Structure formats: C-alpha cells, structure tokens
C-alpha cells in the first residue's frame, strides 16, 4: 500500500533514495545547514515509503519533510495511502482538521526497546557538546555505546555528566527487590558501568578526561533522564515491578514556552547539584 509520502514523492518523481536526498540536501542548505548529508539511508528511506515504522523519524528529518511538503502534518505524511482519495483531498482534510498538540513532547514509545529501534543511541548521542544523564545504571550511555565511541565523544569536545544511583546505598537495593532481582544484580551492573567510564577517563587525554564527570545519589529512583545539548530530553519512569527497558520512553525538545523539557532538565540540574562526586582513581 505505502504511505502518503510515497505517493507524493512519486508525483514529484523523487521516489528513489538518490533523487530524494538531493532534494533533501537542497532544502537543508536553506533551513538547517547542519542536516546537509544527513538524509535517510536506503533501508530507512524505503521504510518511510512502506510505512514500516515505529514512531516518527528523527526531529531533523521531520523538519525537512514539513518544509518539503508545506501544509502537510508529519503524521499525515506517514499515514497509509489507499488511493481512494486524491492527494489534494487528503491534503485538504489534513489541513482543515485541528491537529492535536503535545507541547514539547515529540515522540512517545511504549518501551525502551521500541525507542532504541526507532532512535538508536549511536545516532542521538553522536556529535554533541554535552550529554547529561541520570537514572540507575545509565545503560543507554554505558551499554549501548562502545568504549571507543564514548572516548571519541569526549576527545572531540563532548562533556559527559553522569549521575548514577549509588551502588553502595539503600535505594538501589530497594529497587533490586522491586524488580525481583537477586541481591547485587543492579549493584554490580552499576559498579561495572561506573568503572567503565572511569577506565575511559584514565585513558583519555587530560582535557578529555576533565570532560567526564561522575556523581552518585542515594534517593528513590523515579526517572531515567538524558539531556542532549540542553535541547533534547529522553525520559523514562521507573515503574513498580517493571524493568526500565519495559517502561514507556518520552522524547521532548526544548521550546520557547515552558514545558515538559524544562521540568525534567530542571530535575537533572537539581539532582546533579546535590550529587556526590566519584573521585578520579
């Protein structure tokens, strides 16, 4: 069947990945120069056309697509196209109906697994200037990125501020019981992730090592929060009797008006300020 996007691209003779990306780069040069060359790869592009997606594409893709098709809502571009109506009728319908607003929440995924499939950490966390992360063991950063990737980030100028649930504290043991783990499972994982970042810090150049900041806190764990460049915030709640990979994942982007992003970035700032520094060893 395919998506409305596929039908529109066929109408414009842009249905091949090469032709699409040439047009993509042309628009990016005008409205978002940092996205030049960042168009979809072949497999991703054909998922866009077929509708085989979990959630929407990355925000920068959405911005280019809405510029490519003025007046079209991004959700409507990825809706199934049946061919029973003309594109003009679909367009008229999509622009006359009020669009739901979600403030600064750009995407919601039922689980972390679906989030990672749609927005891989290697894509979200690369080429950034600062990554702030807090939660339990920080697996999104420590388990989904290789040591060489993390080392490359800090050597190229990225600052990492990582706030772990204290592996020697009371609340990590409470969380182990809540998730139904044997004693020590989350303690050992958190210690492993801290040691991994300490190892990278020891092997980095002095300037890069100074950009890896590690702290701990010992309070009830409520949210996993990752803030990228003070612009994008990824949030997961810690739910009762539910592992973090199974809980919903929210992606927020800072907007001029106060919203969800400001709430959670403020939580990180407060918790970081009161955290305990993990000294260099």
C-alpha positions as CSV (number, residue, x, y, z in Angstrom):
1,X,0.0,0.0,0.0
2,X,2.6,2.6,1.1
3,X,2.4,6.0,2.7
4,X,1.1,9.3,1.6
5,X,4.7,10.3,1.5
6,X,5.4,7.6,-1.1
7,X,2.5,8.9,-3.3
8,X,3.7,12.5,-3.1
9,X,7.2,11.6,-4.0
10,X,6.1,9.5,-7.0
11,X,4.0,12.5,-8.1
12,X,7.2,14.6,-8.0
13,X,9.4,11.8,-9.4
14,X,11.5,11.7,-6.2
15,X,10.8,8.1,-5.3
16,X,14.4,6.9,-5.4
17,X,16.7,7.5,-2.5
18,X,19.3,9.4,-4.6
19,X,16.7,11.8,-6.0
20,X,15.1,12.3,-2.6
21,X,18.4,13.0,-0.8
22,X,19.4,15.6,-3.5
23,X,16.2,17.4,-2.8
24,X,16.6,16.9,1.0
25,X,20.1,18.5,0.9
26,X,18.8,21.4,-1.2
27,X,16.2,22.2,1.4
28,X,18.6,21.6,4.3
29,X,21.1,24.2,2.9
30,X,18.3,26.8,3.2
31,X,16.7,26.0,6.5
32,X,19.1,23.7,8.5
33,X,22.7,23.5,7.2
34,X,23.7,21.1,9.9
35,X,21.4,18.5,8.3
36,X,23.1,18.5,4.8
37,X,24.2,15.0,4.1
38,X,22.0,13.6,6.9
39,X,19.2,12.3,4.7
40,X,17.9,8.7,5.2
41,X,19.9,5.7,4.0
42,X,18.4,3.3,1.5
43,X,16.8,0.9,4.0
44,X,15.4,3.7,6.2
45,X,14.1,5.6,3.1
46,X,12.1,2.5,1.9
47,X,10.7,2.0,5.4
48,X,9.4,5.6,5.1
49,X,7.7,4.7,1.8
50,X,6.2,1.4,3.0
51,X,5.1,2.6,6.4
52,X,7.2,0.0,8.3
53,X,8.0,2.4,11.1
54,X,7.9,2.5,14.9
55,X,7.1,6.1,15.8
56,X,8.2,9.0,13.6
57,X,11.6,9.8,12.1
58,X,14.2,11.9,13.9
59,X,13.2,15.5,14.6
60,X,15.6,16.9,11.9
61,X,14.0,14.6,9.3
62,X,10.6,15.8,10.3
63,X,11.6,19.5,9.9
64,X,12.9,18.9,6.4
65,X,9.9,16.8,5.4
66,X,7.4,19.5,6.6
67,X,9.4,22.1,4.6
68,X,9.4,19.7,1.6
69,X,5.6,19.4,1.8
70,X,4.2,22.7,3.2
71,X,0.8,22.4,4.9
72,X,1.2,18.6,5.5
73,X,1.3,17.4,9.1
74,X,4.1,15.0,9.7
75,X,1.7,12.3,11.0
76,X,-0.3,12.6,7.7
77,X,2.8,12.1,5.6
78,X,3.3,8.7,7.2
79,X,-0.4,7.7,7.1
80,X,-1.3,4.8,4.8
81,X,-2.3,6.0,1.3
82,X,-5.2,3.9,-0.1
83,X,-5.6,5.7,-3.4
84,X,-9.3,6.0,-2.8
85,X,-8.9,9.8,-2.5
86,X,-6.8,12.2,-4.4
87,X,-3.8,13.6,-2.6
88,X,-5.4,17.1,-2.8
89,X,-8.5,15.7,-0.9
90,X,-6.2,14.1,1.7
91,X,-4.3,17.4,2.0
92,X,-7.4,19.4,2.4
93,X,-8.7,17.1,5.1
94,X,-5.4,17.1,7.0
95,X,-5.1,20.9,7.0
96,X,-8.6,21.7,7.9
97,X,-8.9,19.3,10.9
98,X,-7.3,20.7,14.1
99,X,-4.1,18.9,14.9
100,X,-3.6,17.6,18.4
101,X,-0.9,19.4,20.4
102,X,1.5,17.7,22.7
103,X,3.5,20.7,23.8
104,X,7.2,19.9,23.6
105,X,6.8,16.1,23.6
106,X,7.9,15.0,20.2
107,X,7.5,11.2,20.5
108,X,6.3,8.5,22.9
109,X,7.4,4.9,22.7
110,X,5.7,2.0,24.6
111,X,9.1,0.6,25.6
112,X,12.8,1.4,25.5
113,X,13.3,-1.4,23.0
114,X,11.0,0.3,20.5
115,X,12.6,3.7,21.2
116,X,16.1,2.3,20.5
117,X,14.9,0.6,17.3
118,X,13.5,3.9,16.1
119,X,16.1,6.3,17.5
120,X,19.4,4.4,18.1
121,X,21.6,5.9,20.8
122,X,24.6,5.9,18.4
123,X,22.6,8.4,16.3
124,X,21.2,10.6,19.1
125,X,24.4,10.9,21.1
126,X,26.9,11.5,18.4
127,X,28.4,14.9,17.6
128,X,27.0,16.6,20.7
129,X,28.6,19.2,23.0
130,X,27.1,17.9,26.3
131,X,25.3,14.9,27.5
132,X,23.7,14.9,30.9
133,X,22.4,11.5,32.2
134,X,20.9,10.4,35.4
135,X,19.0,7.3,36.5
136,X,20.0,3.9,37.8
137,X,22.9,2.3,35.8
138,X,22.8,4.6,32.8
139,X,22.7,1.7,30.3
140,X,21.6,3.9,27.4
141,X,25.0,5.5,27.6
142,X,27.2,2.8,29.0
143,X,25.9,-0.3,27.4
144,X,24.7,0.9,24.0
145,X,27.8,2.9,23.2
146,X,31.2,1.3,22.9
147,X,34.2,2.5,24.9
148,X,35.8,3.8,21.7
149,X,32.6,5.8,20.8
150,X,32.5,7.4,24.3
151,X,36.2,8.1,24.1
152,X,35.8,9.7,20.7
153,X,33.0,11.9,22.0
154,X,35.0,13.3,24.9
155,X,38.2,13.6,22.8
156,X,36.2,15.7,20.2
157,X,34.9,18.0,22.9
158,X,31.7,16.5,24.4
159,X,31.2,16.8,28.1
160,X,29.6,13.9,29.9
161,X,27.8,14.4,33.3
162,X,26.7,11.1,34.6
163,X,24.6,10.7,37.8
164,X,24.3,7.1,39.0
165,X,22.1,5.6,41.7
166,X,24.7,5.0,44.5
167,X,25.7,1.3,44.3
168,X,26.6,1.4,48.0
169,X,23.3,3.0,49.0
170,X,20.0,1.8,50.3
171,X,17.7,2.7,47.4
172,X,19.5,0.6,44.8
173,X,18.8,-2.4,47.0
174,X,15.2,-1.4,47.3
175,X,15.0,-1.2,43.5
176,X,16.5,-4.7,43.2
177,X,13.8,-6.1,45.4
178,X,11.1,-4.1,43.5
179,X,12.3,-5.6,40.1
180,X,12.5,-9.1,41.6
181,X,16.3,-9.4,41.2
182,X,18.7,-11.4,43.3
183,X,20.6,-9.1,45.7
184,X,23.6,-7.5,44.0
185,X,22.4,-7.6,40.4
186,X,21.8,-3.9,39.9
187,X,24.6,-3.0,42.3
188,X,27.1,-5.0,40.2
189,X,25.8,-3.6,36.9
190,X,26.0,0.0,38.2
191,X,29.5,-0.5,39.5
192,X,30.5,-2.1,36.2
193,X,29.2,1.0,34.3
194,X,30.9,3.4,36.6
195,X,34.2,1.5,36.3
196,X,33.9,1.5,32.5
197,X,33.6,5.3,32.5
198,X,36.5,5.6,35.0
199,X,38.6,3.4,32.7
200,X,37.9,5.6,29.7
201,X,38.6,8.7,31.8
202,X,42.0,7.3,32.9
203,X,43.0,6.5,29.3
204,X,41.9,9.9,27.8
205,X,44.0,13.0,27.3
206,X,43.9,15.4,30.2
207,X,41.4,17.8,28.6
208,X,39.1,14.9,27.5
209,X,39.4,13.3,31.0
210,X,38.2,16.5,32.6
211,X,35.1,16.3,30.5
212,X,33.9,13.1,32.1
213,X,32.2,14.0,35.4
214,X,30.7,11.2,37.5
215,X,28.5,11.6,40.6
216,X,26.1,9.4,42.6
217,X,22.9,10.0,44.6
218,X,21.0,7.9,47.1
219,X,17.3,8.7,46.8
220,X,14.3,6.8,45.5
221,X,14.8,6.3,41.7
222,X,12.0,7.8,39.8
223,X,13.1,8.7,36.3
224,X,15.9,8.0,33.9
225,X,16.7,11.3,32.3
226,X,19.1,12.1,29.4
227,X,19.5,15.7,28.2
228,X,21.4,16.3,25.0
229,X,22.9,19.7,24.3
230,X,20.2,21.4,26.5
231,X,17.8,20.8,23.6
232,X,16.5,17.2,23.6
233,X,15.4,15.2,26.7
234,X,14.8,11.5,26.8
235,X,12.8,10.4,29.8
236,X,11.7,7.0,31.2
237,X,9.8,6.4,34.5
238,X,10.8,3.6,36.9
239,X,7.6,1.7,37.3
240,X,6.7,-0.8,40.1
241,X,7.7,-4.4,39.4
242,X,8.8,-3.3,35.8
243,X,12.3,-3.2,34.4
244,X,13.3,0.1,32.9
245,X,13.6,-1.4,29.4
246,X,9.9,-2.2,29.6
247,X,8.7,1.2,30.6
248,X,7.5,4.0,28.2
249,X,10.0,6.4,26.7
250,X,9.3,10.1,26.1
251,X,11.3,12.3,23.8
252,X,11.0,16.1,24.4
253,X,12.5,19.1,22.7
254,X,13.0,22.5,24.4
255,X,10.5,25.1,23.2
256,X,10.1,28.8,23.8
257,X,7.3,28.1,26.2
258,X,7.9,26.3,29.5
259,X,7.0,22.6,29.1
260,X,8.0,19.0,29.9
261,X,11.6,19.6,28.8
262,X,12.1,22.3,31.4
263,X,10.6,20.1,34.1
264,X,13.0,17.2,33.6
265,X,16.1,19.2,32.7
266,X,15.4,21.1,36.0
267,X,15.2,17.7,37.9
268,X,18.6,16.8,36.5
269,X,20.1,20.1,37.4
270,X,18.9,19.9,41.0
271,X,19.9,16.2,41.5
272,X,23.3,16.9,39.9
273,X,24.0,19.8,42.2
274,X,23.3,17.6,45.3
275,X,25.2,14.5,44.0
276,X,28.4,13.1,45.4
277,X,31.4,13.2,43.2
278,X,33.1,10.0,42.1
279,X,36.7,10.8,42.6
280,X,39.3,10.0,39.9
281,X,41.3,6.9,40.6
